[in-house]
Structure formats: structure tokens, C-alpha cells
Amino acid sequence: MTTVTNSSKSEQAYAWIRSRISAHTFGPGYRLVLGSLAEELGMSVVPVREAIRRLEAEGLVTFERNVGARVTLVDESEYAHTMETLGLVEGAATALSAPLLGAEALDAAEAVNERMIQMLDHLDAHAFTELNRQFHSLLFEPCPNPHLLDLVHRGWARLSGIRDSTFAYVPGRAQHSVEEHTQILDLIRAGADPLEIELAARNHRLRTRDAFLDALHTRSHHNSGDES
């Protein structure tokens, strides 16, 4: 009975801490003090410690000697390189997929983008990010080059390990993102030159990269202040 209770509390603590990391209430570098978290959650430190270990395994939390647990810092260089590479390969994959995308697939992508638009006033960053993945997947999955498609999949996987949701960190990017989605769809529907489609998809990715890094630089001193 006790084990079940501890497991339940650990799950509760995990969900609570993770949601605050995702919403950026606990930003990169934020110190996670076991006692304070346990007090706020109304439980002992044992399930909180278990929750933090689980978050560490997911790469969202890092332990530092003589400091304790902190929200993992964004590796700017890794993020920038991943986004740049993903922009190149996803842009190419989208351009190659374009002639193979029929009306049904394009209508499905448009429907996903419409759901994203409906979320703008009350943004759920996690749900928005998942819809964003669905949108792009519909456009690049028909790519006839399996090697290129594999590189796209690897880029998305690596990106998710670096930062769970760009839109949680830069909510204002969401509006521009859906507008750019519409532009990409319009180009594909119009049978635009493949290079034009490729550049639109690539620049869409690079604008997200730039918005995230700009926000990271702007807020970094605030995170330092939170830790003092």
C-alpha cells in the first residue's frame, strides 16, 4: 500500500515539475530544491527525488556537484546546429514531397494548421508543438529519398532532446509559424518551383531558431537572478 502511495505521489510530483519546466516557469538553470518543492506539493522529499531522477533520465534536469538539481541549460551551439541542419534536410524533403502531395494530404495539413490557429489565444505549448510536428510530417513523409527522410527524422529526434518546446519559450513565435505554414501550403498547391518550396520550408525553420536564441539571450540574466 505504501509503495503504491509513493508511486502515485512521485507521478504527481513528476507531472507538476515537468509542466513548470515546459511552461518555462522553471527556466534553464533554475535550481530545484527538494525541500521547497516537497513543501509546495505537500509531500515528503522521497517522491520528489524520484520525480527529479526521472526528469534527469529524460535530460530535462541536470545534477551538479555542490549545487544539486537544476533545469538543464540549453546548449546554444547544439540547438543552432541542429536547427540549421534540420532546415536544410527538411526543406529538401518537403520540396521532393511536394509533387506527390495530393489534395487530401494538403487538406489534412491545412486542417492541422487551422487547429493550431484556433489555439493561439490560449496557447498550450505542448499540444501546439505536437500539432506542429503533425503538420510538417504530412508534408515531408512522402519524400521518395529514404536517406534524406532518415536525416529529417534524426533531426526532429535530436531537437526534442535539446528543447521540449520552442513555443513554450517563445509564445509569440506561434503566430508567425502558422502564417508561414499557410505560405508553404499555398506554394505547394500552386505547383511552385521546387527550390522556392525548399527555401520557404528552410527559412521557416531558421526563423524559429533565431527567435528562440534571441529570447534565450534576452532572458538569461533573469534566470541568473532567480538562482540568487
Secondary structure by P-SEA (a helix, b strand, c coil): caaaaaaaaaaaaaaaaaaaaaaccccccccccaaaaaaaacccaaaaaaaaaaaaaaccccccccccccccccaaaaaaaaaaaaaaaaaaaaaaacccccaaaaaaaaaaaaaaaaaccccaaaaaaaaaaaaaaacccccccaaaaaaaaaaaaaaaaaccccccccccaaaaaaaaaaaaaaaaaacccaaaaaaaaaaaaaaaaaaaaaaaaacaaaaaaaac
